[in-house]
Amino acid sequence: MRLLGLKERALTTSKPEKHKEGMVARLIEQQTAKLPSDVFLWAALGSIGAAFVLEVTGREEKGHFVGQWVAPFLLLGLYNKLVKVSGSDRIRR
């Protein structure tokens, strides 16, 4: 028996699984679905640039703080993309 990768499983699934989302998750999905996924990528790149500028100008603590925003922005973008592709948003259509 061969184990399928995540991408292969996603492509072989013919219809979405039915499950009930919580109200908070549904509200978050509705709001983030309005934003294009590129917004999160540009926000991450912007925080990298801002962190670099802060570091170079001698404000290292602020630079570290802003630099830590990169991962959450990328995770939010990934979540946004997953919801659009295979999340509960797909079931409601």
PyMOL Python script that loads the backbone (N, CA, C, O; Angstrom):
from pymol import cmd

cmd.read_pdbstr("""\
ATOM      1  N   MET A   1       0.841  -1.185   0.000  1.00  0.00           N
ATOM      2  CA  MET A   1       0.000   0.000   0.000  1.00  0.00           C
ATOM      3  C   MET A   1       0.882   1.244   0.000  1.00  0.00           C
ATOM      4  O   MET A   1       1.794   1.369   0.817  1.00  0.00           O
ATOM      5  N   ARG A   2       0.613   2.126  -0.886  1.00  0.00           N
ATOM      6  CA  ARG A   2       1.412   3.335  -1.037  1.00  0.00           C
ATOM      7  C   ARG A   2       0.754   4.494  -0.287  1.00  0.00           C
ATOM      8  O   ARG A   2      -0.459   4.693  -0.361  1.00  0.00           O
ATOM      9  N   LEU A   3       1.575   5.247   0.429  1.00  0.00           N
ATOM     10  CA  LEU A   3       1.064   6.420   1.132  1.00  0.00           C
ATOM     11  C   LEU A   3       1.036   7.606   0.179  1.00  0.00           C
ATOM     12  O   LEU A   3       2.030   7.912  -0.479  1.00  0.00           O
ATOM     13  N   LEU A   4      -0.097   8.259   0.115  1.00  0.00           N
ATOM     14  CA  LEU A   4      -0.227   9.414  -0.760  1.00  0.00           C
ATOM     15  C   LEU A   4       0.269  10.661  -0.058  1.00  0.00           C
ATOM     16  O   LEU A   4       0.071  10.829   1.145  1.00  0.00           O
ATOM     17  N   GLY A   5       0.906  11.524  -0.804  1.00  0.00           N
ATOM     18  CA  GLY A   5       1.330  12.810  -0.270  1.00  0.00           C
ATOM     19  C   GLY A   5       0.134  13.735  -0.125  1.00  0.00           C
ATOM     20  O   GLY A   5      -0.949  13.447  -0.635  1.00  0.00           O
ATOM     21  N   LEU A   6       0.329  14.831   0.560  1.00  0.00           N
ATOM     22  CA  LEU A   6      -0.749  15.784   0.794  1.00  0.00           C
ATOM     23  C   LEU A   6      -1.315  16.323  -0.516  1.00  0.00           C
ATOM     24  O   LEU A   6      -2.531  16.438  -0.671  1.00  0.00           O
ATOM     25  N   LYS A   7      -0.438  16.649  -1.449  1.00  0.00           N
ATOM     26  CA  LYS A   7      -0.889  17.192  -2.728  1.00  0.00           C
ATOM     27  C   LYS A   7      -1.688  16.155  -3.506  1.00  0.00           C
ATOM     28  O   LYS A   7      -2.720  16.475  -4.096  1.00  0.00           O
ATOM     29  N   GLU A   8      -1.209  14.903  -3.506  1.00  0.00           N
ATOM     30  CA  GLU A   8      -1.920  13.850  -4.240  1.00  0.00           C
ATOM     31  C   GLU A   8      -3.285  13.580  -3.620  1.00  0.00           C
ATOM     32  O   GLU A   8      -4.265  13.369  -4.335  1.00  0.00           O
ATOM     33  N   ARG A   9      -3.348  13.587  -2.287  1.00  0.00           N
ATOM     34  CA  ARG A   9      -4.634  13.371  -1.621  1.00  0.00           C
ATOM     35  C   ARG A   9      -5.609  14.492  -1.934  1.00  0.00           C
ATOM     36  O   ARG A   9      -6.798  14.250  -2.139  1.00  0.00           O
ATOM     37  N   ALA A  10      -5.105  15.719  -1.969  1.00  0.00           N
ATOM     38  CA  ALA A  10      -5.969  16.858  -2.266  1.00  0.00           C
ATOM     39  C   ALA A  10      -6.505  16.774  -3.687  1.00  0.00           C
ATOM     40  O   ALA A  10      -7.654  17.135  -3.940  1.00  0.00           O
ATOM     41  N   LEU A  11      -5.684  16.301  -4.613  1.00  0.00           N
ATOM     42  CA  LEU A  11      -6.113  16.202  -6.002  1.00  0.00           C
ATOM     43  C   LEU A  11      -7.065  15.037  -6.233  1.00  0.00           C
ATOM     44  O   LEU A  11      -7.896  15.100  -7.139  1.00  0.00           O
ATOM     45  N   THR A  12      -6.965  13.970  -5.433  1.00  0.00           N
ATOM     46  CA  THR A  12      -7.823  12.809  -5.631  1.00  0.00           C
ATOM     47  C   THR A  12      -9.155  12.929  -4.901  1.00  0.00           C
ATOM     48  O   THR A  12     -10.063  12.136  -5.151  1.00  0.00           O
ATOM     49  N   THR A  13      -9.289  13.886  -4.019  1.00  0.00           N
ATOM     50  CA  THR A  13     -10.544  14.069  -3.300  1.00  0.00           C
ATOM     51  C   THR A  13     -11.558  14.688  -4.246  1.00  0.00           C
ATOM     52  O   THR A  13     -11.358  15.795  -4.746  1.00  0.00           O
ATOM     53  N   SER A  14     -12.654  13.968  -4.490  1.00  0.00           N
ATOM     54  CA  SER A  14     -13.621  14.450  -5.463  1.00  0.00           C
ATOM     55  C   SER A  14     -14.587  15.468  -4.871  1.00  0.00           C
ATOM     56  O   SER A  14     -14.963  16.423  -5.550  1.00  0.00           O
ATOM     57  N   LYS A  15     -14.991  15.284  -3.631  1.00  0.00           N
ATOM     58  CA  LYS A  15     -15.894  16.257  -3.033  1.00  0.00           C
ATOM     59  C   LYS A  15     -15.443  16.564  -1.610  1.00  0.00           C
ATOM     60  O   LYS A  15     -14.832  15.724  -0.950  1.00  0.00           O
ATOM     61  N   PRO A  16     -15.743  17.754  -1.148  1.00  0.00           N
ATOM     62  CA  PRO A  16     -15.283  18.158   0.181  1.00  0.00           C
ATOM     63  C   PRO A  16     -15.987  17.379   1.290  1.00  0.00           C
ATOM     64  O   PRO A  16     -17.141  16.972   1.154  1.00  0.00           O
ATOM     65  N   GLU A  17     -15.272  17.186   2.371  1.00  0.00           N
ATOM     66  CA  GLU A  17     -15.867  16.532   3.527  1.00  0.00           C
ATOM     67  C   GLU A  17     -16.808  17.505   4.213  1.00  0.00           C
ATOM     68  O   GLU A  17     -16.531  18.702   4.294  1.00  0.00           O
ATOM     69  N   LYS A  18     -17.916  16.985   4.703  1.00  0.00           N
ATOM     70  CA  LYS A  18     -18.868  17.845   5.384  1.00  0.00           C
ATOM     71  C   LYS A  18     -18.569  17.838   6.874  1.00  0.00           C
ATOM     72  O   LYS A  18     -18.506  16.787   7.512  1.00  0.00           O
ATOM     73  N   HIS A  19     -18.389  19.012   7.399  1.00  0.00           N
ATOM     74  CA  HIS A  19     -18.194  19.193   8.829  1.00  0.00           C
ATOM     75  C   HIS A  19     -18.707  20.569   9.194  1.00  0.00           C
ATOM     76  O   HIS A  19     -18.855  21.438   8.334  1.00  0.00           O
ATOM     77  N   LYS A  20     -18.974  20.761  10.451  1.00  0.00           N
ATOM     78  CA  LYS A  20     -19.519  22.034  10.902  1.00  0.00           C
ATOM     79  C   LYS A  20     -18.412  22.887  11.494  1.00  0.00           C
ATOM     80  O   LYS A  20     -17.713  22.464  12.415  1.00  0.00           O
ATOM     81  N   GLU A  21     -18.260  24.087  10.962  1.00  0.00           N
ATOM     82  CA  GLU A  21     -17.271  25.034  11.467  1.00  0.00           C
ATOM     83  C   GLU A  21     -17.881  25.840  12.603  1.00  0.00           C
ATOM     84  O   GLU A  21     -19.091  26.060  12.649  1.00  0.00           O
ATOM     85  N   GLY A  22     -17.034  26.272  13.507  1.00  0.00           N
ATOM     86  CA  GLY A  22     -17.481  27.155  14.570  1.00  0.00           C
ATOM     87  C   GLY A  22     -17.753  28.544  14.031  1.00  0.00           C
ATOM     88  O   GLY A  22     -17.301  28.898  12.943  1.00  0.00           O
ATOM     89  N   MET A  23     -18.492  29.328  14.796  1.00  0.00           N
ATOM     90  CA  MET A  23     -18.865  30.659  14.347  1.00  0.00           C
ATOM     91  C   MET A  23     -17.639  31.563  14.181  1.00  0.00           C
ATOM     92  O   MET A  23     -17.564  32.335  13.226  1.00  0.00           O
ATOM     93  N   VAL A  24     -16.687  31.471  15.099  1.00  0.00           N
ATOM     94  CA  VAL A  24     -15.483  32.308  15.020  1.00  0.00           C
ATOM     95  C   VAL A  24     -14.665  31.950  13.785  1.00  0.00           C
ATOM     96  O   VAL A  24     -14.209  32.839  13.066  1.00  0.00           O
ATOM     97  N   ALA A  25     -14.477  30.659  13.534  1.00  0.00           N
ATOM     98  CA  ALA A  25     -13.713  30.225  12.357  1.00  0.00           C
ATOM     99  C   ALA A  25     -14.396  30.687  11.078  1.00  0.00           C
ATOM    100  O   ALA A  25     -13.730  31.120  10.138  1.00  0.00           O
ATOM    101  N   ARG A  26     -15.706  30.597  11.038  1.00  0.00           N
ATOM    102  CA  ARG A  26     -16.446  31.019   9.853  1.00  0.00           C
ATOM    103  C   ARG A  26     -16.289  32.523   9.612  1.00  0.00           C
ATOM    104  O   ARG A  26     -16.111  32.956   8.474  1.00  0.00           O
ATOM    105  N   LEU A  27     -16.357  33.318  10.688  1.00  0.00           N
ATOM    106  CA  LEU A  27     -16.191  34.766  10.551  1.00  0.00           C
ATOM    107  C   LEU A  27     -14.789  35.128  10.064  1.00  0.00           C
ATOM    108  O   LEU A  27     -14.629  35.999   9.209  1.00  0.00           O
ATOM    109  N   ILE A  28     -13.776  34.455  10.611  1.00  0.00           N
ATOM    110  CA  ILE A  28     -12.399  34.709  10.183  1.00  0.00           C
ATOM    111  C   ILE A  28     -12.233  34.346   8.713  1.00  0.00           C
ATOM    112  O   ILE A  28     -11.626  35.097   7.951  1.00  0.00           O
ATOM    113  N   GLU A  29     -12.771  33.198   8.313  1.00  0.00           N
ATOM    114  CA  GLU A  29     -12.666  32.766   6.921  1.00  0.00           C
ATOM    115  C   GLU A  29     -13.369  33.735   5.983  1.00  0.00           C
ATOM    116  O   GLU A  29     -12.858  34.032   4.903  1.00  0.00           O
ATOM    117  N   GLN A  30     -14.530  34.227   6.382  1.00  0.00           N
ATOM    118  CA  GLN A  30     -15.257  35.163   5.530  1.00  0.00           C
ATOM    119  C   GLN A  30     -14.475  36.452   5.324  1.00  0.00           C
ATOM    120  O   GLN A  30     -14.443  36.993   4.219  1.00  0.00           O
ATOM    121  N   GLN A  31     -13.848  36.942   6.383  1.00  0.00           N
ATOM    122  CA  GLN A  31     -13.099  38.195   6.275  1.00  0.00           C
ATOM    123  C   GLN A  31     -11.801  38.011   5.490  1.00  0.00           C
ATOM    124  O   GLN A  31     -11.471  38.833   4.635  1.00  0.00           O
ATOM    125  N   THR A  32     -11.065  36.935   5.775  1.00  0.00           N
ATOM    126  CA  THR A  32      -9.786  36.740   5.083  1.00  0.00           C
ATOM    127  C   THR A  32      -9.987  36.335   3.628  1.00  0.00           C
ATOM    128  O   THR A  32      -9.109  36.577   2.800  1.00  0.00           O
ATOM    129  N   ALA A  33     -11.122  35.725   3.299  1.00  0.00           N
ATOM    130  CA  ALA A  33     -11.378  35.332   1.912  1.00  0.00           C
ATOM    131  C   ALA A  33     -11.545  36.555   1.011  1.00  0.00           C
ATOM    132  O   ALA A  33     -11.379  36.460  -0.205  1.00  0.00           O
ATOM    133  N   LYS A  34     -11.869  37.693   1.603  1.00  0.00           N
ATOM    134  CA  LYS A  34     -12.025  38.917   0.820  1.00  0.00           C
ATOM    135  C   LYS A  34     -10.677  39.465   0.349  1.00  0.00           C
ATOM    136  O   LYS A  34     -10.611  40.214  -0.626  1.00  0.00           O
ATOM    137  N   LEU A  35      -9.606  39.088   1.046  1.00  0.00           N
ATOM    138  CA  LEU A  35      -8.272  39.587   0.706  1.00  0.00           C
ATOM    139  C   LEU A  35      -7.572  38.646  -0.261  1.00  0.00           C
ATOM    140  O   LEU A  35      -7.652  37.429  -0.099  1.00  0.00           O
ATOM    141  N   PRO A  36      -6.889  39.184  -1.263  1.00  0.00           N
ATOM    142  CA  PRO A  36      -6.073  38.317  -2.109  1.00  0.00           C
ATOM    143  C   PRO A  36      -4.882  37.784  -1.312  1.00  0.00           C
ATOM    144  O   PRO A  36      -4.403  38.448  -0.392  1.00  0.00           O
ATOM    145  N   SER A  37      -4.415  36.609  -1.657  1.00  0.00           N
ATOM    146  CA  SER A  37      -3.296  35.997  -0.932  1.00  0.00           C
ATOM    147  C   SER A  37      -2.018  36.819  -1.044  1.00  0.00           C
ATOM    148  O   SER A  37      -1.150  36.738  -0.175  1.00  0.00           O
ATOM    149  N   ASP A  38      -1.898  37.601  -2.095  1.00  0.00           N
ATOM    150  CA  ASP A  38      -0.707  38.438  -2.280  1.00  0.00           C
ATOM    151  C   ASP A  38      -0.543  39.476  -1.176  1.00  0.00           C
ATOM    152  O   ASP A  38       0.578  39.887  -0.877  1.00  0.00           O
ATOM    153  N   VAL A  39      -1.641  39.901  -0.572  1.00  0.00           N
ATOM    154  CA  VAL A  39      -1.564  40.910   0.491  1.00  0.00           C
ATOM    155  C   VAL A  39      -0.660  40.426   1.617  1.00  0.00           C
ATOM    156  O   VAL A  39       0.148  41.192   2.144  1.00  0.00           O
ATOM    157  N   PHE A  40      -0.796  39.168   1.983  1.00  0.00           N
ATOM    158  CA  PHE A  40       0.004  38.631   3.082  1.00  0.00           C
ATOM    159  C   PHE A  40       1.475  38.508   2.694  1.00  0.00           C
ATOM    160  O   PHE A  40       2.359  38.738   3.520  1.00  0.00           O
ATOM    161  N   LEU A  41       1.735  38.149   1.447  1.00  0.00           N
ATOM    162  CA  LEU A  41       3.116  38.067   0.974  1.00  0.00           C
ATOM    163  C   LEU A  41       3.768  39.443   0.976  1.00  0.00           C
ATOM    164  O   LEU A  41       4.906  39.589   1.421  1.00  0.00           O
ATOM    165  N   TRP A  42       3.060  40.447   0.486  1.00  0.00           N
ATOM    166  CA  TRP A  42       3.612  41.805   0.474  1.00  0.00           C
ATOM    167  C   TRP A  42       3.790  42.346   1.891  1.00  0.00           C
ATOM    168  O   TRP A  42       4.744  43.076   2.160  1.00  0.00           O
ATOM    169  N   ALA A  43       2.880  41.993   2.793  1.00  0.00           N
ATOM    170  CA  ALA A  43       3.031  42.418   4.188  1.00  0.00           C
ATOM    171  C   ALA A  43       4.288  41.802   4.798  1.00  0.00           C
ATOM    172  O   ALA A  43       5.011  42.469   5.538  1.00  0.00           O
ATOM    173  N   ALA A  44       4.549  40.541   4.492  1.00  0.00           N
ATOM    174  CA  ALA A  44       5.756  39.877   5.002  1.00  0.00           C
ATOM    175  C   ALA A  44       7.008  40.526   4.426  1.00  0.00           C
ATOM    176  O   ALA A  44       7.964  40.786   5.157  1.00  0.00           O
ATOM    177  N   LEU A  45       7.009  40.788   3.128  1.00  0.00           N
ATOM    178  CA  LEU A  45       8.165  41.443   2.506  1.00  0.00           C
ATOM    179  C   LEU A  45       8.356  42.856   3.051  1.00  0.00           C
ATOM    180  O   LEU A  45       9.487  43.303   3.245  1.00  0.00           O
ATOM    181  N   GLY A  46       7.258  43.554   3.295  1.00  0.00           N
ATOM    182  CA  GLY A  46       7.345  44.893   3.874  1.00  0.00           C
ATOM    183  C   GLY A  46       7.924  44.877   5.273  1.00  0.00           C
ATOM    184  O   GLY A  46       8.705  45.756   5.637  1.00  0.00           O
ATOM    185  N   SER A  47       7.545  43.881   6.060  1.00  0.00           N
ATOM    186  CA  SER A  47       8.094  43.801   7.416  1.00  0.00           C
ATOM    187  C   SER A  47       9.573  43.427   7.394  1.00  0.00           C
ATOM    188  O   SER A  47      10.328  43.842   8.274  1.00  0.00           O
ATOM    189  N   ILE A  48       9.990  42.652   6.404  1.00  0.00           N
ATOM    190  CA  ILE A  48      11.427  42.360   6.258  1.00  0.00           C
ATOM    191  C   ILE A  48      12.181  43.656   5.967  1.00  0.00           C
ATOM    192  O   ILE A  48      13.212  43.938   6.576  1.00  0.00           O
ATOM    193  N   GLY A  49      11.655  44.436   5.031  1.00  0.00           N
ATOM    194  CA  GLY A  49      12.293  45.705   4.685  1.00  0.00           C
ATOM    195  C   GLY A  49      12.314  46.682   5.845  1.00  0.00           C
ATOM    196  O   GLY A  49      13.329  47.330   6.103  1.00  0.00           O
ATOM    197  N   ALA A  50      11.189  46.787   6.547  1.00  0.00           N
ATOM    198  CA  ALA A  50      11.122  47.700   7.691  1.00  0.00           C
ATOM    199  C   ALA A  50      12.082  47.267   8.794  1.00  0.00           C
ATOM    200  O   ALA A  50      12.737  48.104   9.415  1.00  0.00           O
ATOM    201  N   ALA A  51      12.164  45.962   9.035  1.00  0.00           N
ATOM    202  CA  ALA A  51      13.085  45.455  10.057  1.00  0.00           C
ATOM    203  C   ALA A  51      14.527  45.759   9.674  1.00  0.00           C
ATOM    204  O   ALA A  51      15.338  46.114  10.530  1.00  0.00           O
ATOM    205  N   PHE A  52      14.845  45.623   8.401  1.00  0.00           N
ATOM    206  CA  PHE A  52      16.199  45.924   7.931  1.00  0.00           C
ATOM    207  C   PHE A  52      16.536  47.398   8.152  1.00  0.00           C
ATOM    208  O   PHE A  52      17.614  47.734   8.642  1.00  0.00           O
ATOM    209  N   VAL A  53      15.600  48.269   7.782  1.00  0.00           N
ATOM    210  CA  VAL A  53      15.827  49.706   7.959  1.00  0.00           C
ATOM    211  C   VAL A  53      16.007  50.042   9.439  1.00  0.00           C
ATOM    212  O   VAL A  53      16.893  50.818   9.796  1.00  0.00           O
ATOM    213  N   LEU A  54      15.181  49.468  10.288  1.00  0.00           N
ATOM    214  CA  LEU A  54      15.304  49.724  11.726  1.00  0.00           C
ATOM    215  C   LEU A  54      16.643  49.232  12.264  1.00  0.00           C
ATOM    216  O   LEU A  54      17.270  49.902  13.085  1.00  0.00           O
ATOM    217  N   GLU A  55      17.076  48.073  11.806  1.00  0.00           N
ATOM    218  CA  GLU A  55      18.375  47.536  12.246  1.00  0.00           C
ATOM    219  C   GLU A  55      19.520  48.445  11.814  1.00  0.00           C
ATOM    220  O   GLU A  55      20.419  48.738  12.603  1.00  0.00           O
ATOM    221  N   VAL A  56      19.485  48.888  10.564  1.00  0.00           N
ATOM    222  CA  VAL A  56      20.565  49.710  10.021  1.00  0.00           C
ATOM    223  C   VAL A  56      20.624  51.074  10.713  1.00  0.00           C
ATOM    224  O   VAL A  56      21.704  51.633  10.903  1.00  0.00           O
ATOM    225  N   THR A  57      19.470  51.601  11.085  1.00  0.00           N
ATOM    226  CA  THR A  57      19.440  52.917  11.727  1.00  0.00           C
ATOM    227  C   THR A  57      19.684  52.849  13.229  1.00  0.00           C
ATOM    228  O   THR A  57      19.564  53.859  13.922  1.00  0.00           O
ATOM    229  N   GLY A  58      20.025  51.673  13.735  1.00  0.00           N
ATOM    230  CA  GLY A  58      20.403  51.552  15.137  1.00  0.00           C
ATOM    231  C   GLY A  58      19.279  51.229  16.101  1.00  0.00           C
ATOM    232  O   GLY A  58      19.511  51.157  17.307  1.00  0.00           O
ATOM    233  N   ARG A  59      18.088  51.036  15.609  1.00  0.00           N
ATOM    234  CA  ARG A  59      16.964  50.679  16.489  1.00  0.00           C
ATOM    235  C   ARG A  59      16.757  49.168  16.432  1.00  0.00           C
ATOM    236  O   ARG A  59      15.765  48.677  15.895  1.00  0.00           O
ATOM    237  N   GLU A  60      17.718  48.450  16.998  1.00  0.00           N
ATOM    238  CA  GLU A  60      17.755  46.988  16.870  1.00  0.00           C
ATOM    239  C   GLU A  60      16.562  46.297  17.519  1.00  0.00           C
ATOM    240  O   GLU A  60      16.009  45.360  16.943  1.00  0.00           O
ATOM    241  N   GLU A  61      16.158  46.737  18.701  1.00  0.00           N
ATOM    242  CA  GLU A  61      15.024  46.077  19.371  1.00  0.00           C
ATOM    243  C   GLU A  61      13.748  46.199  18.546  1.00  0.00           C
ATOM    244  O   GLU A  61      13.001  45.232  18.398  1.00  0.00           O
ATOM    245  N   LYS A  62      13.508  47.379  18.017  1.00  0.00           N
ATOM    246  CA  LYS A  62      12.324  47.563  17.163  1.00  0.00           C
ATOM    247  C   LYS A  62      12.459  46.750  15.877  1.00  0.00           C
ATOM    248  O   LYS A  62      11.473  46.214  15.371  1.00  0.00           O
ATOM    249  N   GLY A  63      13.672  46.659  15.355  1.00  0.00           N
ATOM    250  CA  GLY A  63      13.911  45.857  14.162  1.00  0.00           C
ATOM    251  C   GLY A  63      13.622  44.387  14.394  1.00  0.00           C
ATOM    252  O   GLY A  63      13.048  43.715  13.538  1.00  0.00           O
ATOM    253  N   HIS A  64      14.024  43.889  15.561  1.00  0.00           N
ATOM    254  CA  HIS A  64      13.731  42.488  15.894  1.00  0.00           C
ATOM    255  C   HIS A  64      12.226  42.272  16.037  1.00  0.00           C
ATOM    256  O   HIS A  64      11.685  41.261  15.591  1.00  0.00           O
ATOM    257  N   PHE A  65      11.561  43.242  16.669  1.00  0.00           N
ATOM    258  CA  PHE A  65      10.116  43.137  16.863  1.00  0.00           C
ATOM    259  C   PHE A  65       9.386  43.077  15.519  1.00  0.00           C
ATOM    260  O   PHE A  65       8.544  42.207  15.300  1.00  0.00           O
ATOM    261  N   VAL A  66       9.713  43.999  14.635  1.00  0.00           N
ATOM    262  CA  VAL A  66       9.061  44.040  13.320  1.00  0.00           C
ATOM    263  C   VAL A  66       9.454  42.820  12.490  1.00  0.00           C
ATOM    264  O   VAL A  66       8.638  42.308  11.725  1.00  0.00           O
ATOM    265  N   GLY A  67      10.682  42.355  12.630  1.00  0.00           N
ATOM    266  CA  GLY A  67      11.133  41.178  11.891  1.00  0.00           C
ATOM    267  C   GLY A  67      10.390  39.913  12.272  1.00  0.00           C
ATOM    268  O   GLY A  67      10.312  38.969  11.485  1.00  0.00           O
ATOM    269  N   GLN A  68       9.845  39.892  13.475  1.00  0.00           N
ATOM    270  CA  GLN A  68       9.085  38.717  13.909  1.00  0.00           C
ATOM    271  C   GLN A  68       7.686  38.671  13.318  1.00  0.00           C
ATOM    272  O   GLN A  68       6.974  37.685  13.504  1.00  0.00           O
ATOM    273  N   TRP A  69       7.284  39.701  12.619  1.00  0.00           N
ATOM    274  CA  TRP A  69       5.972  39.708  11.977  1.00  0.00           C
ATOM    275  C   TRP A  69       5.951  38.873  10.703  1.00  0.00           C
ATOM    276  O   TRP A  69       4.875  38.517  10.223  1.00  0.00           O
ATOM    277  N   VAL A  70       7.105  38.556  10.152  1.00  0.00           N
ATOM    278  CA  VAL A  70       7.171  37.865   8.858  1.00  0.00           C
ATOM    279  C   VAL A  70       6.448  36.521   8.911  1.00  0.00           C
ATOM    280  O   VAL A  70       5.582  36.252   8.077  1.00  0.00           O
ATOM    281  N   ALA A  71       6.790  35.685   9.871  1.00  0.00           N
ATOM    282  CA  ALA A  71       6.190  34.342   9.949  1.00  0.00           C
ATOM    283  C   ALA A  71       4.670  34.387  10.118  1.00  0.00           C
ATOM    284  O   ALA A  71       3.971  33.652   9.421  1.00  0.00           O
ATOM    285  N   PRO A  72       4.126  35.223  11.019  1.00  0.00           N
ATOM    286  CA  PRO A  72       2.658  35.274  11.110  1.00  0.00           C
ATOM    287  C   PRO A  72       1.983  35.720   9.816  1.00  0.00           C
ATOM    288  O   PRO A  72       0.933  35.191   9.454  1.00  0.00           O
ATOM    289  N   PHE A  73       2.574  36.687   9.118  1.00  0.00           N
ATOM    290  CA  PHE A  73       1.985  37.105   7.842  1.00  0.00           C
ATOM    291  C   PHE A  73       1.979  35.956   6.841  1.00  0.00           C
ATOM    292  O   PHE A  73       0.984  35.746   6.146  1.00  0.00           O
ATOM    293  N   LEU A  74       3.074  35.212   6.760  1.00  0.00           N
ATOM    294  CA  LEU A  74       3.139  34.084   5.826  1.00  0.00           C
ATOM    295  C   LEU A  74       2.172  32.973   6.230  1.00  0.00           C
ATOM    296  O   LEU A  74       1.559  32.341   5.369  1.00  0.00           O
ATOM    297  N   LEU A  75       2.031  32.731   7.529  1.00  0.00           N
ATOM    298  CA  LEU A  75       1.072  31.720   7.992  1.00  0.00           C
ATOM    299  C   LEU A  75      -0.364  32.137   7.695  1.00  0.00           C
ATOM    300  O   LEU A  75      -1.184  31.306   7.306  1.00  0.00           O
ATOM    301  N   LEU A  76      -0.667  33.408   7.874  1.00  0.00           N
ATOM    302  CA  LEU A  76      -2.008  33.885   7.536  1.00  0.00           C
ATOM    303  C   LEU A  76      -2.280  33.750   6.038  1.00  0.00           C
ATOM    304  O   LEU A  76      -3.390  33.407   5.633  1.00  0.00           O
ATOM    305  N   GLY A  77      -1.273  34.017   5.225  1.00  0.00           N
ATOM    306  CA  GLY A  77      -1.427  33.840   3.783  1.00  0.00           C
ATOM    307  C   GLY A  77      -1.662  32.386   3.410  1.00  0.00           C
ATOM    308  O   GLY A  77      -2.484  32.082   2.545  1.00  0.00           O
ATOM    309  N   LEU A  78      -0.940  31.497   4.064  1.00  0.00           N
ATOM    310  CA  LEU A  78      -1.122  30.067   3.818  1.00  0.00           C
ATOM    311  C   LEU A  78      -2.515  29.618   4.250  1.00  0.00           C
ATOM    312  O   LEU A  78      -3.182  28.875   3.528  1.00  0.00           O
ATOM    313  N   TYR A  79      -2.951  30.062   5.413  1.00  0.00           N
ATOM    314  CA  TYR A  79      -4.296  29.733   5.892  1.00  0.00           C
ATOM    315  C   TYR A  79      -5.346  30.256   4.915  1.00  0.00           C
ATOM    316  O   TYR A  79      -6.299  29.551   4.584  1.00  0.00           O
ATOM    317  N   ASN A  80      -5.170  31.481   4.461  1.00  0.00           N
ATOM    318  CA  ASN A  80      -6.093  32.079   3.509  1.00  0.00           C
ATOM    319  C   ASN A  80      -6.182  31.244   2.236  1.00  0.00           C
ATOM    320  O   ASN A  80      -7.273  30.994   1.723  1.00  0.00           O
ATOM    321  N   LYS A  81      -5.031  30.815   1.732  1.00  0.00           N
ATOM    322  CA  LYS A  81      -4.997  30.014   0.509  1.00  0.00           C
ATOM    323  C   LYS A  81      -5.663  28.652   0.724  1.00  0.00           C
ATOM    324  O   LYS A  81      -6.427  28.191  -0.124  1.00  0.00           O
ATOM    325  N   LEU A  82      -5.373  28.016   1.852  1.00  0.00           N
ATOM    326  CA  LEU A  82      -5.976  26.709   2.140  1.00  0.00           C
ATOM    327  C   LEU A  82      -7.489  26.804   2.261  1.00  0.00           C
ATOM    328  O   LEU A  82      -8.207  25.925   1.782  1.00  0.00           O
ATOM    329  N   VAL A  83      -7.976  27.857   2.893  1.00  0.00           N
ATOM    330  CA  VAL A  83      -9.421  28.028   3.031  1.00  0.00           C
ATOM    331  C   VAL A  83     -10.065  28.205   1.662  1.00  0.00           C
ATOM    332  O   VAL A  83     -11.134  27.654   1.399  1.00  0.00           O
ATOM    333  N   LYS A  84      -9.425  28.962   0.801  1.00  0.00           N
ATOM    334  CA  LYS A  84      -9.986  29.182  -0.533  1.00  0.00           C
ATOM    335  C   LYS A  84      -9.967  27.912  -1.376  1.00  0.00           C
ATOM    336  O   LYS A  84     -10.886  27.677  -2.160  1.00  0.00           O
ATOM    337  N   VAL A  85      -8.931  27.093  -1.222  1.00  0.00           N
ATOM    338  CA  VAL A  85      -8.783  25.901  -2.052  1.00  0.00           C
ATOM    339  C   VAL A  85      -9.598  24.730  -1.520  1.00  0.00           C
ATOM    340  O   VAL A  85     -10.310  24.076  -2.282  1.00  0.00           O
ATOM    341  N   SER A  86      -9.503  24.461  -0.230  1.00  0.00           N
ATOM    342  CA  SER A  86     -10.144  23.244   0.273  1.00  0.00           C
ATOM    343  C   SER A  86     -10.811  23.406   1.623  1.00  0.00           C
ATOM    344  O   SER A  86     -11.093  22.408   2.287  1.00  0.00           O
ATOM    345  N   GLY A  87     -11.068  24.604   2.041  1.00  0.00           N
ATOM    346  CA  GLY A  87     -11.670  24.816   3.352  1.00  0.00           C
ATOM    347  C   GLY A  87     -13.173  24.723   3.314  1.00  0.00           C
ATOM    348  O   GLY A  87     -13.755  24.264   2.332  1.00  0.00           O
ATOM    349  N   SER A  88     -13.798  25.161   4.385  1.00  0.00           N
ATOM    350  CA  SER A  88     -15.253  25.111   4.467  1.00  0.00           C
ATOM    351  C   SER A  88     -15.887  26.078   3.481  1.00  0.00           C
ATOM    352  O   SER A  88     -17.068  25.947   3.158  1.00  0.00           O
ATOM    353  N   ASP A  89     -15.118  27.047   3.001  1.00  0.00           N
ATOM    354  CA  ASP A  89     -15.599  27.967   1.982  1.00  0.00           C
ATOM    355  C   ASP A  89     -16.010  27.196   0.730  1.00  0.00           C
ATOM    356  O   ASP A  89     -16.961  27.573   0.045  1.00  0.00           O
ATOM    357  N   ARG A  90     -15.300  26.132   0.441  1.00  0.00           N
ATOM    358  CA  ARG A  90     -15.583  25.301  -0.732  1.00  0.00           C
ATOM    359  C   ARG A  90     -16.910  24.554  -0.576  1.00  0.00           C
ATOM    360  O   ARG A  90     -17.596  24.312  -1.569  1.00  0.00           O
ATOM    361  N   ILE A  91     -17.275  24.190   0.641  1.00  0.00           N
ATOM    362  CA  ILE A  91     -18.511  23.440   0.877  1.00  0.00           C
ATOM    363  C   ILE A  91     -19.732  24.326   0.666  1.00  0.00           C
ATOM    364  O   ILE A  91     -20.745  23.872   0.133  1.00  0.00           O
ATOM    365  N   ARG A  92     -19.642  25.589   1.082  1.00  0.00           N
ATOM    366  CA  ARG A  92     -20.783  26.493   1.010  1.00  0.00           C
ATOM    367  C   ARG A  92     -21.127  26.917  -0.403  1.00  0.00           C
ATOM    368  O   ARG A  92     -22.237  27.395  -0.635  1.00  0.00           O
ATOM    369  N   ARG A  93     -20.225  26.762  -1.353  1.00  0.00           N
ATOM    370  CA  ARG A  93     -20.487  27.208  -2.735  1.00  0.00           C
ATOM    371  C   ARG A  93     -21.417  26.286  -3.462  1.00  0.00           C
ATOM    372  O   ARG A  93     -21.734  26.521  -4.627  1.00  0.00           O
TER     373      ARG A  93
END
""", "prot")
cmd.dss("prot")
cmd.show_as("cartoon", "prot")
cmd.util.cbc("prot")
cmd.orient("prot")
